[in-house]
Protein backbone atom coordinates (compact mmCIF):
# COMPACT_ATOMS: atom_id res chain seq x y z
CA UNK A 1 0.00 0.00 0.00
CA UNK A 2 2.85 2.36 0.82
CA UNK A 3 4.42 1.64 -2.57
CA UNK A 4 1.11 2.47 -4.31
CA UNK A 5 0.87 5.75 -2.44
CA UNK A 6 4.45 6.55 -3.29
CA UNK A 7 3.87 5.91 -6.99
CA UNK A 8 0.73 8.05 -6.92
CA UNK A 9 2.64 10.81 -5.22
CA UNK A 10 5.44 10.57 -7.76
CA UNK A 11 2.94 10.58 -10.63
CA UNK A 12 1.22 13.65 -9.21
CA UNK A 13 4.52 15.42 -8.73
CA UNK A 14 5.56 14.59 -12.28
CA UNK A 15 2.27 15.91 -13.62
CA UNK A 16 2.62 19.09 -11.60
CA UNK A 17 6.15 19.50 -12.90
CA UNK A 18 5.01 19.09 -16.49
CA UNK A 19 2.27 21.66 -16.00
CA UNK A 20 4.76 24.08 -14.48
CA UNK A 21 7.12 23.62 -17.41
CA UNK A 22 4.27 24.27 -19.87
CA UNK A 23 3.35 27.43 -17.94
CA UNK A 24 6.94 28.63 -18.13
CA UNK A 25 6.98 28.02 -21.89
CA UNK A 26 3.75 30.01 -22.28
CA UNK A 27 5.23 32.90 -20.29
CA UNK A 28 8.39 32.78 -22.38
CA UNK A 29 6.33 32.85 -25.57
CA UNK A 30 4.35 35.89 -24.42
CA UNK A 31 5.47 38.84 -26.47
CA UNK A 32 6.71 41.80 -24.43
CA UNK A 33 5.44 45.31 -25.01
CA UNK A 34 8.06 47.11 -27.10
CA UNK A 35 8.25 50.56 -28.71
CA UNK A 36 7.59 48.99 -32.13
CA UNK A 37 4.42 47.25 -30.93
CA UNK A 38 3.23 50.43 -29.22
CA UNK A 39 3.81 52.42 -32.41
CA UNK A 40 2.13 49.78 -34.57
CA UNK A 41 -0.90 49.85 -32.26
CA UNK A 42 -0.98 53.65 -32.29
CA UNK A 43 -0.72 53.61 -36.08
CA UNK A 44 -3.68 51.24 -36.38
CA UNK A 45 -5.82 53.47 -34.15
CA UNK A 46 -4.76 56.62 -36.00
CA UNK A 47 -5.47 55.07 -39.39
CA UNK A 48 -8.93 53.98 -38.25
CA UNK A 49 -9.69 57.53 -37.13
CA UNK A 50 -8.21 58.92 -40.34
CA UNK A 51 -10.30 56.59 -42.46
CA UNK A 52 -13.52 57.59 -40.71
CA UNK A 53 -12.87 61.33 -41.06
CA UNK A 54 -14.63 63.23 -43.80
CA UNK A 55 -12.61 63.84 -46.97
CA UNK A 56 -10.66 65.82 -47.84
CA UNK A 57 -8.69 65.43 -44.64
CA UNK A 58 -6.41 68.29 -43.51
CA UNK A 59 -2.88 67.96 -44.91
CA UNK A 60 -1.46 68.01 -41.36
CA UNK A 61 -3.35 64.79 -40.58
CA UNK A 62 -2.05 63.11 -43.71
CA UNK A 63 1.52 64.16 -42.92
CA UNK A 64 1.06 62.89 -39.37
CA UNK A 65 -0.08 59.46 -40.54
CA UNK A 66 2.89 59.17 -42.92
CA UNK A 67 5.36 60.09 -40.18
CA UNK A 68 3.75 57.73 -37.66
CA UNK A 69 3.85 54.94 -40.23
CA UNK A 70 7.52 55.67 -40.85
CA UNK A 71 8.27 55.62 -37.10
CA UNK A 72 6.44 52.31 -36.63
CA UNK A 73 8.15 50.70 -39.61
CA UNK A 74 11.59 51.94 -38.54
CA UNK A 75 11.10 50.81 -34.94
CA UNK A 76 9.99 47.36 -36.08
CA UNK A 77 13.01 47.08 -38.39
CA UNK A 78 15.47 48.06 -35.67
CA UNK A 79 13.93 45.74 -33.08
CA UNK A 80 13.83 42.79 -35.46
CA UNK A 81 17.17 43.15 -37.23
CA UNK A 82 19.13 46.00 -35.69
CA UNK A 83 20.65 48.71 -37.92
CA UNK A 84 20.69 46.33 -40.88
CA UNK A 85 16.93 46.02 -40.57
CA UNK A 86 16.50 49.67 -41.47
CA UNK A 87 18.38 49.14 -44.73
CA UNK A 88 15.24 48.53 -46.77
CA UNK A 89 13.71 51.77 -45.50
CA UNK A 90 16.83 53.78 -46.26
CA UNK A 91 17.36 52.23 -49.69
CA UNK A 92 13.75 52.72 -50.76
CA UNK A 93 13.61 56.24 -49.34
CA UNK A 94 16.79 57.37 -51.08
CA UNK A 95 16.08 55.60 -54.37
CA UNK A 96 12.48 56.74 -54.39
CA UNK A 97 13.37 60.35 -53.68
CA UNK A 98 15.94 60.31 -56.47
CA UNK A 99 13.37 58.87 -58.86
CA UNK A 100 10.87 61.55 -57.81
CA UNK A 101 13.40 64.31 -58.54
CA UNK A 102 13.92 62.87 -62.01
CA UNK A 103 10.21 62.30 -62.49
CA UNK A 104 9.14 65.83 -61.65
CA UNK A 105 11.93 67.31 -63.78
CA UNK A 106 11.66 65.06 -66.84
CA UNK A 107 8.54 62.90 -66.61
CA UNK A 108 10.70 59.75 -66.38
CA UNK A 109 10.06 57.16 -64.98
CA UNK A 110 6.50 57.90 -63.82
CA UNK A 111 5.06 60.21 -66.45
CA UNK A 112 4.30 63.93 -66.22
CA UNK A 113 3.08 65.03 -62.79
CA UNK A 114 3.55 67.81 -60.25
CA UNK A 115 3.35 68.07 -56.47
CA UNK A 116 1.38 70.70 -54.60
CA UNK A 117 2.59 72.18 -51.31
CA UNK A 118 0.25 70.01 -49.20
CA UNK A 119 2.99 67.55 -48.16
CA UNK A 120 5.25 70.28 -46.82
CA UNK A 121 8.70 71.60 -47.80
CA UNK A 122 9.93 70.68 -51.28
CA UNK A 123 13.30 70.28 -52.96
CA UNK A 124 13.17 70.97 -56.71
CA UNK A 125 9.43 70.43 -56.60
CA UNK A 126 9.54 67.18 -54.59
CA UNK A 127 8.35 67.15 -50.95
CA UNK A 128 10.89 65.84 -48.46
CA UNK A 129 8.08 63.65 -47.14
CA UNK A 130 8.06 61.78 -50.46
CA UNK A 131 11.12 59.87 -49.26
CA UNK A 132 9.12 58.67 -46.25
CA UNK A 133 6.30 57.64 -48.57
CA UNK A 134 8.67 55.28 -50.35
CA UNK A 135 10.27 54.01 -47.15
CA UNK A 136 7.28 53.17 -44.97
CA UNK A 137 6.25 49.93 -46.66
CA UNK A 138 9.64 48.92 -48.07
CA UNK A 139 10.65 46.53 -45.30
CA UNK A 140 7.17 44.96 -45.11
CA UNK A 141 7.35 44.40 -48.88
CA UNK A 142 10.82 42.86 -48.53
CA UNK A 143 9.66 40.50 -45.76
CA UNK A 144 6.53 39.54 -47.70
CA UNK A 145 8.64 38.74 -50.75
CA UNK A 146 11.04 36.70 -48.62
CA UNK A 147 8.17 34.65 -47.25
CA UNK A 148 7.03 33.86 -50.77
CA UNK A 149 10.49 33.00 -52.11
CA UNK A 150 14.02 33.09 -50.69
CA UNK A 151 15.62 33.06 -54.15
CA UNK A 152 17.18 36.46 -54.81
CA UNK A 153 16.25 36.36 -58.48
CA UNK A 154 12.59 36.13 -57.47
CA UNK A 155 12.61 38.03 -54.19
CA UNK A 156 13.71 41.35 -55.68
CA UNK A 157 10.90 41.57 -58.30
CA UNK A 158 8.40 40.20 -55.80
CA UNK A 159 9.31 42.95 -53.32
CA UNK A 160 9.10 45.59 -56.06
CA UNK A 161 5.70 44.22 -57.05
CA UNK A 162 4.46 44.16 -53.44
CA UNK A 163 5.49 47.80 -52.97
CA UNK A 164 3.94 48.86 -56.29
CA UNK A 165 0.69 47.09 -55.35
CA UNK A 166 0.28 49.51 -52.44
CA UNK A 167 0.33 52.45 -54.87
CA UNK A 168 -2.77 51.03 -56.56
CA UNK A 169 -4.54 52.21 -53.38
CA UNK A 170 -2.37 55.21 -52.60
CA UNK A 171 -2.07 57.18 -55.82
CA UNK A 172 -5.75 57.69 -56.67
CA UNK A 173 -6.53 58.99 -53.17
CA UNK A 174 -3.58 61.36 -52.94
CA UNK A 175 -4.16 62.74 -56.43
CA UNK A 176 -7.87 63.16 -55.74
CA UNK A 177 -7.11 65.15 -52.56
CA UNK A 178 -4.68 67.45 -54.35
CA UNK A 179 -1.29 66.26 -53.12
CA UNK A 180 -0.14 65.85 -56.73
CA UNK A 181 -1.65 66.08 -60.19
CA UNK A 182 -1.42 64.16 -63.46
CA UNK A 183 -2.00 66.80 -66.15
CA UNK A 184 -2.42 64.21 -68.90
CA UNK A 185 -4.67 62.01 -66.81
CA UNK A 186 -4.75 58.24 -67.02
CA UNK A 187 -7.03 55.26 -67.51
CA UNK A 188 -7.07 54.21 -63.85
CA UNK A 189 -8.73 56.85 -61.66
CA UNK A 190 -6.86 59.52 -63.60
CA UNK A 191 -3.48 57.83 -62.99
CA UNK A 192 -1.43 56.69 -66.02
CA UNK A 193 0.01 53.20 -66.36
CA UNK A 194 3.49 54.74 -66.60
CA UNK A 195 3.23 55.61 -62.91
CA UNK A 196 3.07 51.96 -61.90
CA UNK A 197 5.82 51.02 -64.33
CA UNK A 198 7.93 53.71 -62.67
CA UNK A 199 7.16 52.35 -59.21
CA UNK A 200 8.14 48.87 -60.32
CA UNK A 201 11.41 50.05 -61.86
CA UNK A 202 12.29 52.13 -58.80
CA UNK A 203 11.45 49.22 -56.51
CA UNK A 204 13.67 46.89 -58.53
CA UNK A 205 16.60 49.28 -58.10
CA UNK A 206 16.02 49.74 -54.36
CA UNK A 207 15.56 46.06 -53.55
CA UNK A 208 18.52 44.99 -55.68
CA UNK A 209 20.64 47.03 -53.30
CA UNK A 210 18.89 45.54 -50.26
CA UNK A 211 19.40 42.00 -51.57
CA UNK A 212 23.11 42.59 -52.05
CA UNK A 213 23.50 43.86 -48.49
CA UNK A 214 21.00 41.73 -46.55
CA UNK A 215 19.39 38.70 -48.14
CA UNK A 216 18.53 36.92 -44.87
CA UNK A 217 15.36 34.85 -44.93
CA UNK A 218 12.44 36.16 -42.83
CA UNK A 219 12.03 34.61 -39.39
CA UNK A 220 9.44 34.85 -36.65
CA UNK A 221 11.00 38.09 -35.43
CA UNK A 222 10.05 39.68 -38.77
CA UNK A 223 6.34 39.08 -38.27
CA UNK A 224 5.76 42.72 -37.35
CA UNK A 225 6.67 43.79 -40.88
CA UNK A 226 4.41 41.10 -42.32
CA UNK A 227 1.59 42.28 -40.05
CA UNK A 228 2.04 45.88 -41.22
CA UNK A 229 1.71 44.83 -44.87
CA UNK A 230 -1.38 42.70 -44.17
CA UNK A 231 -2.95 45.44 -42.06
CA UNK A 232 -2.35 48.02 -44.80
CA UNK A 233 -3.96 45.73 -47.37
CA UNK A 234 -7.01 45.00 -45.20
CA UNK A 235 -7.40 48.59 -44.02
CA UNK A 236 -7.14 50.11 -47.49
CA UNK A 237 -9.62 47.59 -48.88
CA UNK A 238 -12.21 48.24 -46.18
CA UNK A 239 -11.75 52.02 -46.23
CA UNK A 240 -12.10 52.30 -50.01
CA UNK A 241 -15.02 49.87 -50.23
CA UNK A 242 -17.06 50.91 -47.19
CA UNK A 243 -15.95 54.34 -45.96
CA UNK A 244 -14.69 56.35 -48.92
CA UNK A 245 -17.07 54.85 -51.49
CA UNK A 246 -14.32 54.13 -54.01
CA UNK A 247 -15.32 50.66 -55.23
CA UNK A 248 -13.09 50.77 -58.31
CA UNK A 249 -10.02 51.43 -56.15
CA UNK A 250 -11.02 48.68 -53.71
CA UNK A 251 -11.61 46.26 -56.58
CA UNK A 252 -8.17 46.99 -58.05
CA UNK A 253 -6.11 47.36 -54.89
CA UNK A 254 -7.51 44.41 -52.94
CA UNK A 255 -6.31 41.73 -55.36
CA UNK A 256 -3.09 43.62 -56.14
CA UNK A 257 -1.88 43.73 -52.53
CA UNK A 258 -3.83 40.62 -51.56
CA UNK A 259 -1.94 38.42 -53.99
CA UNK A 260 1.27 39.14 -52.06
CA UNK A 261 -0.27 39.27 -48.58
CA UNK A 262 -2.14 35.97 -48.87
CA UNK A 263 0.79 34.13 -50.45
CA UNK A 264 3.08 35.32 -47.66
CA UNK A 265 0.59 34.36 -44.94
CA UNK A 266 0.12 30.89 -46.40
CA UNK A 267 3.88 30.34 -46.44
CA UNK A 268 4.27 31.74 -42.92
CA UNK A 269 1.64 29.52 -41.31
CA UNK A 270 1.82 26.37 -43.40
Secondary structure, DSSP 8 states (H G I E B T S, - for coil): -HHHHHHHHHHHHHHHHHHHHHHHHHHHHS----HHHHHHHHHHHHHHHHHHS-SS--HHHHHHHHHHHHHHHHHHHHHHHGGGGGHHHHHHHHHHHHHHHHHHHH-TTT-S-EE-STT--EETTEETHHHHHHHTTHHHHHHHHHHH---HHHHHHHHHHHHHHHHHHHHHHHHHTTSEE-TT--TBTTB-HHHHHHHHHHHHHHHHHHHHH------GGGHHHHHHHHHHHHHHHHIIIIIS--HHHHHHHHHHHHHHHHHHHHHH--
